[in-house]
Amino acid sequence: MYTDTERCVRAVQSKDARFDGWFFTAVRTTRIYCRPSCPAVPPKVENMTFLPSAAACQQAGYRACKRCRPDTSPGSPEWNARADAVARAMRLIRDGVVDREGVPGLAARLGYSTRQVERQLSAELGAGPLALARAQRAQTARLLIETSALPMGDIAFAAGFSSIRSFNETVREVFALTPGELRTRAAARSGGCSRPLTPGVLSLRLPYRAPLNPDNLFGHLVATAVPGVEEWRGGAYRRTLRLPYGTGVVALTPQPDHIGCQLALTDLRDLTIAISRCRWMLDLDADPEAVDEQLRSDPLLAPLVDKAPGRRVPRTVDAAEFAVRAVLGQQVSTAAARTHAARLVAAHGEAVADPDPDGGLTHLFPSPEALAGLDPETLALPRSRRSTLMTLVGALADGSLPLGIDSDWEAARARLSALPGFGPWTTEVIAMRALGDPDAFLPSDLGVRRAAAGLGLPSSPAALTARAAGWRPWRAYAVQYLWATDDHPINRLPV
């Protein structure tokens, strides 16, 4: 995108918010970089240069615009629509892997050498993994500075900086303000009320590209919510989080132009990871215009898209958790799957404290390691399902089945399909909601087949798969529109 100068110029001159995160505008005369929708008067064309990432802008010596705050743009949708090494690397960097494991750890997860990873990222994003991680640390630091009353020293280490000096230097370089000046400006913008009402809770805004239809997104998460782990309370979807350094509780509230996010963390070093996982779960970096345009090309799908555009794919914050829940949901109702999962949580989940005294969150979903040691005879499941579940948790616990945001989608499918009891439906639903493959498809799903028959689409799995070739690479989104034809709680925003 950023190499198409003419298209970029048109986007900047029209202040088109659809391109926020796709590229950044660096102004040579002011040494400032902006998002395409910046409200300031557009610079002269000859003074613009376009770069693919905030990190590339910062590395080239540009500082962030104080009006449009380009570092808070939605992420590029490319990284969630691709499964190549660069896209997988970007998902891992967003999840904080470079801060926790360094560039060698990132390279090891991808199966490449450090030099190869640095070369590929620099070629496509104009910055290497260290610069990309540094830009993310700067954004996390600003969030903490503006939304908490924490001392600057605590913020520096929570954001991932190795020293207070590097924290101060990075903030000044990126934002052209000291940390103290950033906090003063934030307080002035909010009239002196920038601190969260609940001690220990951070209040954030998660941006997205419009349109966003919250009905199926939050409806699905709430209708399948596991008691004790998830709930809908006060207009927000709340759940517990298992994070690298500790635990957390998040409350996510749909708003007209953003998702309200309240986070309570036992260790602030998990802030970046928690935000990344919430954005991933809600599919906030998607490009709904591109998705809906492709699906509208099918005249039988077009009315569904026009009726409620901007549907997202509800995902998960933990791929292993979702895989276990997918097995529990095989050939049973949504209510029965919740009951089975709730029993596992009560017996094997780790207890957590809910920061809301009226809240109902009590546990983390049990880890594969905790489940690997349970007695299968205690499970109220058919014998074949018990065998499938125990084989799955054993493979997850010993690392022979790696599932996560960095998974190679086809390799993960092959490993899942090789497990006993894993048919196409289970494999594809995990690929869709746990691994994030935007082209995952469920032609054998009862709801999909019923919707297809009602629309005049082929209802047999083979024929429907053939017809759905025109929906690629967005078949997972087509599934959301097909499911939405049914009067089911997963399609309704809770009241």
Secondary structure, 3 states (H helix, E strand, C coil): CCCCHHHHHHHHHCCCHHHECCEEEEECCCCEEECCCCCCCCCCHHHEEEECCHHHHHHCCCEECCCCCHHHCCCCCHHHHCCCHHHHHHHHHHCCHHHHHHHHHHHHHHCCCHHHHHHHHHHHHCCCHHHHHHHHHHHHHHHHHHHCCCCHHHHHHHCCCCCHHHHHHHHHHHHCCCHHHHHHHHHHHCCCCCCCCCCCEEEEEECCCCCCEHHHHHHHHHHCCCCCCEEEECCEEEEEEECCCCEEEEEEEECCCCEEEEEEECCHHHHHHHHHHHHHHHCCCCCHHHHHHHHHCCCCCHHHHHHCCCECCCCCCCHHHHHHHHHHCCCCCHHHHHHHHHHHHHHHCCECCCCCCCCCCCECCCCHHHHHCCCHHHCCCCHHHHHHHHHHHHHHHHCCCCCCCCCCHHHHHHHHHCCCCCCHHHHHHHHHHCCCCCCCCCCCCHHHHHHHHHHCCCCCHHHHHHHHHHHCCCHHHHHHHHHCCCCCHHHCCCC
